[in-house]
């Protein structure tokens, strides 16, 4: 299909309300002479352009008598979709070739790694990779954060979750020490993100499906500076497995304080069984979080955390917290 005809066809296809209305009118009137159909249109010039688009797309045809006939749309739209897929494949091939030329000219990486220089380029890639994801976005999240860029859920993430994307993130334990950051994380969880926390997350990483990864490189003054864009390779496989390791080690973050797995501030006595409060405390301990971070997550004082841990150690016969984790695991409490 020629480019001009293609652009007309794209304008003629949904989601344009005007094109859809015109198509409905054609369904009622066809077969009909073109001049007669245009004479009854509210905007004949615009209707003529849309008819040209319908013809180019194969949605309608002129028969031997010059009458406009409506064609079955499935064949036309499948051909249109095939054309878009071909163009997308060509665009990806061009992007790959241009990327290699760019890397060669600027010395910004090898065949499977590119460097995005500057925080604006890095943040744009961070947004684009989320928008391009088809099934899942995974991330390791750690500070420091710039004052104007807290880890609040961005619109691209909210849009992704609305269209069914799965979001999984592991946050550094420092997020539990900042009320504003923790509130932003809980907002994301309330929107559908699955979030966990680990004591010491080593980097800021984004994984878009299993296709690409973005490593955000920290700026000495705080926040993100440059970024490494990683394409399918052994390095990408390692980064993917690295995320899964921290995901398995992390403790779940609740959508709001005082959730079903959170400890009530006045709950001082422990039941010997693996009740939700006890399990939550153990999970946070095994994730390596400090008592201060655990207290913030549970909504209790550090003194209460100390007391509850001591009682658990006494109950399970553990002298150290490491032994406590081992004993709890043996009992199936974790």
N, C-alpha and C positions, 0 to 999 in steps of 0.2 A: 504494500500500500504506500502511496506517495506521502511525503511528510505533510503537505497541505491537507490532503484528504484525511490523514490520520488525525490532525488537530481538529478538524471539523467533526470527525467521528467521536472523538473524546468529549467534545463539547455537547454532542447530541445525546450521549449516554447518561444514565443516572449517575450522580445524585441530583442533577439539575431539575427542579420542580417544573420549570417551563417546558423542558424537553419531554418530561414524562406526561404533562398535560396534553402536549401536542400529539404525542404517540397515542394516547387514549382517544383523542378525537379522530385520528386516522383509523383506529380499529373500528370505530363506529361508522365512518364515512366510506371507507374503501370497499370496492374500487371506485376511484373518483379522479376526474381530471385535475391536474395540479392547479391550473388557474382558478378553477371553481373552489377548490379547497382553500387556496390563499385568499380568495375574495371574502371568505367568511372569517378569516383570522383577525384577531384584535390588533396585531402588529405584523402586517404582511412581510416586511423586510426581514425581521427577526425569524419569522416562521420559514421564510425561504432558505435562510442560512441553516436552520436546523434540519430542514428536509434534505439539504445537500449533505449534511452530516449523516443522516439516516441512510441515504443512498450509498455513501462511501463506506459505511459500516456494514452494509448488507442487511439492514433491518427492514428496508422497503426496496421495491424495484418498480420500474415502468414496464408494463406489458406491451404487447404488439400494438395495442390501440392507444398507447400513450397514457394509460390510466395508472394511477399509483396503487400498488398492491402491497399489503403488509406480509413480510416473510416470517417464517418461524424464527424466533429470536435465539434459540439455543445454539444453532449452528453459527450464526453471526457472532454471538458473544464468545463462544469457544475459540473461534478464529482470532477475535480481538484479544482474548486472554493469552493465546499462544504467541501473538505478536509482542505483547508486553513482556512475556517471559523471555523471549529471544532478545529483546532490547535490554532487559535486566542483566542477562548473561553477558551481553556485549559491554555493558557498563561496568560490570565487575571485572571483566578482562582488561578493560581500559584502566580501571582504577589500579589494578595490580601492576600493569606496565608503567603507568605514571608514577606509582609509588617507588618502583625500582629506579626509575630515572631520578626522582627526587632524592632518594637515599644516596645514589651514586654522586649526585652533584653536591649534596650538603654533608655527606658523611654522617648520616643520622641513624645508621643501623644496618643490620644484615637483612637477609631474605625474609626472616620471620620476626624481626623486631624493628619498630620505628620509634623515633623520639619525637614527642610533641613538646616543643619548647615554649615555655611561658605558661602562667596559670590560666590565662584565658583559653588557649588552645587545649590545655589539659582538661579544663572543665567542660569545654564543648564536646570533646571526645567522651567524657564521662556521661554526658547527656545523650549523645548519638548512639552509643553502644546499648544503652537501656531502651531507647526507642526502636532499635533494630532487633532486639531480642524477640524470639518467637515462643519460647516455652519457659525459660527460667533465667533469673538474674541472681548471682551470688556475690557476696562481698565480705571482705575483712575491713573493719572500720576502726581507725584509731586517729587520735589528734597528733599534734596540736591543730586547732581550728582557728581560722581567721575570724575576727569578730563579726564580719559581714557574711560568713558562710558556715553557720552551724549545720549539723547533720540532720536537719529537718527533712521530712519527705518532700521531695520536689514534685512539681506537677507531672513531669515525665514518669516518675515512679507511680504516682496515683493513677495516671492514665493506664500504665502498664497493668497494674493490679485490677483495674476495672475491666480490661480486655482479657483477663485470665492468666496473666503472667504470674509465675511463682517467684516470690522474693524471699531469699534466705540471707541473713547477715549475722556475723559474729562481731560484737563490739568489744573494744578494749575495756578492762575493768575500770579505767578512769572515768568512764561515762557515768558510773554510779556515784561519783563524787561531785557531779555538777547537776543541779536540779533542772536547769534549762535544757541541757543536753538529754538528760534522762526523760524529761517530758516529751521532747521531740521524738525520741526512740519509741516511747509508748504510744505516741500518736501514729507512728508508722505501723506498729503492731496492731493497733485498733483498726487500721485500714486494710490489714491482711498480710503484712509482713511477718515472717517467722524469724524471730530474733533470739540470739543467745549472747552470753557474755563470758569472756575468758580473761584471766588475770593479766596476761601480757600478750596482746596481739602484735605481731612483728612488723606489719606493714598495712598500708591502705591499698586494697586490691578489689577490682571489679571483674567479674566473669560474666560474659554475655553468651548464654547457651554454652556449648562446648567449642565455640568457634574462635572467640577472641578474649583476650584479657587486657586489663589496663592496670599498670602499677603506678600509683601516684608517688612521686618523689618529693619528700618534704623540703620546705624552704628553711634555711637557717633561722629566719625571723619568725617562723610559724606559718602554718597553712601549707597548701600545695604549691609547687612550682612547676617543674617539668613532669612528664609522664612517659612511660614505656608502653607502647601498644604491641601486644604479642599475638602473632597469628598461629594457626595450627602447627604444632611442633612438639618435641619432647619437653621443652620448657613449659609450654601451655599445659601439657599433661601433669607436670610436676606441680604447677600452680593450682590446678584443679584438685589434685590429691591433697595439697597443703590445706586448702580450704576445708575439705572433708574431714581432715584430722582435727582441726580446731572446732569444726561443727560438732563432732562427736564428743569433744572434751568440754564444750561450753555448757553453761547453765541457762535454761530458758528465761527470757524476760517477759514479765506479765504485761498485759495491755494497760493495767492501772494498778496502783499500789493497793494492797489489801485484797488482791484477787484470790481465787480459790486455793492457790498453792502458797500464798503468803502467810506469814505468821502474824497473828493478832498481837498487838502490843501488850495485852494483859495475860497472854498465854504463857505462864511460867512453868507449868507442870508438863512433863513429857509422858506420853503413853508409851509403854514398852514396845508396842507394835509399830510397823512402818506406816504411820499415819501421814497424810499429805504435808503437815507442818515439818515433821521430822525429815521426810524425804527431801523437801525443799532446802532445809538447812544443810543436809549432807551433800546435795548436788552443788550448792554454792561453795562448800568447803573443798570438795574434790576439784572444782574448777580453779582453785588456787587463789580465790579472792581474799582480801584482807578482812579482818573483823569489822573495820569501819565500813567497807563496801557492803558486806553482808548485812550489817545493821541498817544501812540505808535502804537496801532492797526489801528487807523484811518489815521495815517500819518499826524497829525496836532500838533500844540502846545497845551500845557495845557491851555494857555490863551484862545485859540479858543474853547476848550472844555467848559471852564467856561462860555464863552459868549453864546455859543449855548444852554447850559443847562438853563441859565438865561432866554433866549428868549422863550424856551419851557415852563418854569414855568409861565412866563407872559402870554403866549398864552393860556395855559390850566388852568390858575387861581390856580396854586399850590404854596404854601408857602415853602414846603420842597421837597426834592427829593423823599421821600416816597410818598407824595401826588401826585407828578408828575407821578410815576409809576401807582398809583391807577387810576388817571384820564386817562392816556394813555390806560390802560387796558379796562376801561369802554367804550372808544371810539373805541375799536377794533384795536388799533395800535400795540398791542403785540400778 
